[in-house]
Amino acid sequence: MSFIVVIIIILGVSVGVLAIFLIRMVVAPKQLATVNTLIQQGRLSSASRIVRGIISKNPSSSPAHYYLGLIYLAEEKPELALMEFRTVNQIGQFEGEVPETDFRKRISALYERFNQVEEALKEHILLTKLEPVVAEHYFNCGRLFDERGKTDIATKYLRKALELDPRMGKAHARLGLILYRSKHPVESRAELEMAIKLDPSHYESFYYLGKLLKE
């Protein structure tokens, strides 16, 4: 008899735990949808209260940390936003409420803002995998590799960016500058002239083209 009672108790506890889990699965997404609306309305305090409540019950909720990061960005607190986004990265759950592409664009911008170039570069490389036909991601990789002095790798990424978008003036300009520094004057001139043609406001291209012509 006691054995049956124990079984009933265990089943009751299991059902209770399952019920709580199911409630959380249903309630949390609804709360996060509300948070998204509140952020768009500028009601950041209300949004923050809901998100913090979710995190207190489920610290590993990737969407909650993501939305808290968005709230911090809206409040112009980029340091705190980066902390939350790094937590999202550590949890590593990108589905549903956490759009991975959007997330990686935001965190890469924050890494660059705080001069964490290595981390930013990792994010841009991941973006080339997520959106392999977007030239901007390859340009950003090329730009950061160039800043790190790895011009051979930078050149490959910039040429890929131009393969995808031949009218990307800033990619022509950056590639032209690399070619100028690496003593390829004919190729450099072609790239700089194209950069100026596509974007006449890019004064650096005029400067280096002038130096090429003078030399």
Disulfide bonds with the S-S distance in Angstrom:
none
